[in-house]
Amino acid sequence: MWLAKNQGVSLPFQYEYGYFDDGSSFLSVGGYKELYNAFKIQRSEEQGKDKHGKVVQINKKSIAYGLLSINEAEVYEMTPRTFS
């Protein structure tokens, strides 16, 4: 809702398909620097941890992070960061 009132401003987003045990996905929008860095540095490099803290490999195709904004037509746009 904040984006709808502040057109032209972007917020970071993080998304992972099938993140939770029941198969549902994870989406976060906002300025959480630690979470954004975890996606940028670890999860986009296929590194993660299971619920017991054990390091596991993540499918890079199920991860997205970048910037979310709303355009003049009031359509939300995701500008993903590319994985290197």
C-alpha positions as CSV (number, residue, x, y, z in Angstrom):
1,M,0.0,0.0,0.0
2,W,2.9,2.3,0.7
3,L,4.1,1.9,-2.9
4,A,0.6,2.9,-4.2
5,K,0.9,6.2,-2.4
6,N,4.5,6.8,-3.4
7,Q,4.7,6.2,-7.1
8,G,8.2,6.4,-8.5
9,V,9.8,4.9,-5.4
10,S,11.1,1.3,-5.2
11,L,11.4,-1.1,-2.4
12,P,13.6,-4.2,-2.2
13,F,11.8,-7.6,-2.6
14,Q,12.9,-11.2,-1.9
15,Y,11.1,-14.3,-3.3
16,E,11.7,-18.0,-3.1
17,Y,9.4,-20.6,-4.6
18,G,8.5,-23.5,-2.4
19,Y,10.4,-22.1,0.6
20,F,8.1,-23.5,3.4
21,D,7.7,-27.2,4.3
22,D,4.1,-27.2,2.9
23,G,5.4,-26.0,-0.5
24,S,4.2,-22.5,-0.2
25,S,6.4,-19.6,-1.4
26,F,8.1,-16.8,0.5
27,L,7.8,-13.1,-0.4
28,S,9.1,-10.2,1.5
29,V,8.8,-6.5,0.5
30,G,10.6,-3.8,2.3
31,G,13.9,-2.5,3.6
32,Y,15.2,-5.4,5.6
33,K,18.9,-5.1,4.9
34,E,19.9,-8.4,6.5
35,L,17.3,-10.4,4.6
36,Y,18.2,-8.7,1.3
37,N,21.9,-9.4,1.8
38,A,21.1,-13.1,2.7
39,F,19.3,-13.4,-0.7
40,K,22.0,-11.5,-2.6
41,I,25.0,-13.2,-1.0
42,Q,23.9,-16.6,0.0
43,R,20.7,-17.8,-1.5
44,S,21.4,-16.5,-5.0
45,E,24.6,-18.6,-4.8
46,E,22.5,-21.7,-4.1
47,Q,23.5,-21.8,-0.4
48,G,20.9,-22.1,2.4
49,K,20.2,-23.9,5.7
50,D,17.5,-26.3,6.6
51,K,15.5,-26.1,9.8
52,H,18.3,-27.9,11.7
53,G,20.9,-25.4,10.5
54,K,22.6,-27.9,8.1
55,V,23.9,-26.3,4.9
56,V,21.8,-27.3,1.9
57,Q,21.9,-26.5,-1.8
58,I,19.1,-24.4,-3.2
59,N,17.9,-24.3,-6.8
60,K,18.9,-20.9,-8.2
61,K,15.9,-20.9,-10.5
62,S,13.5,-20.7,-7.5
63,I,15.1,-17.5,-6.1
64,A,14.4,-13.9,-7.1
65,Y,15.3,-10.6,-5.5
66,G,15.4,-7.0,-6.7
67,L,13.3,-3.9,-6.6
68,L,9.5,-3.5,-6.6
69,S,7.8,-0.3,-7.8
70,I,4.4,0.8,-9.1
71,N,4.1,2.6,-12.4
72,E,1.8,5.4,-13.6
73,A,-0.8,2.8,-14.7
74,E,-0.8,1.5,-11.1
75,V,0.7,-1.8,-12.1
76,Y,3.4,-3.3,-9.8
77,E,6.7,-4.0,-11.5
78,M,9.5,-6.2,-10.3
79,T,13.0,-5.4,-11.5
80,P,15.0,-8.5,-10.6
81,R,18.7,-8.5,-9.9
82,T,20.6,-10.8,-12.2
83,F,22.6,-13.7,-10.8
84,S,26.3,-13.7,-11.7
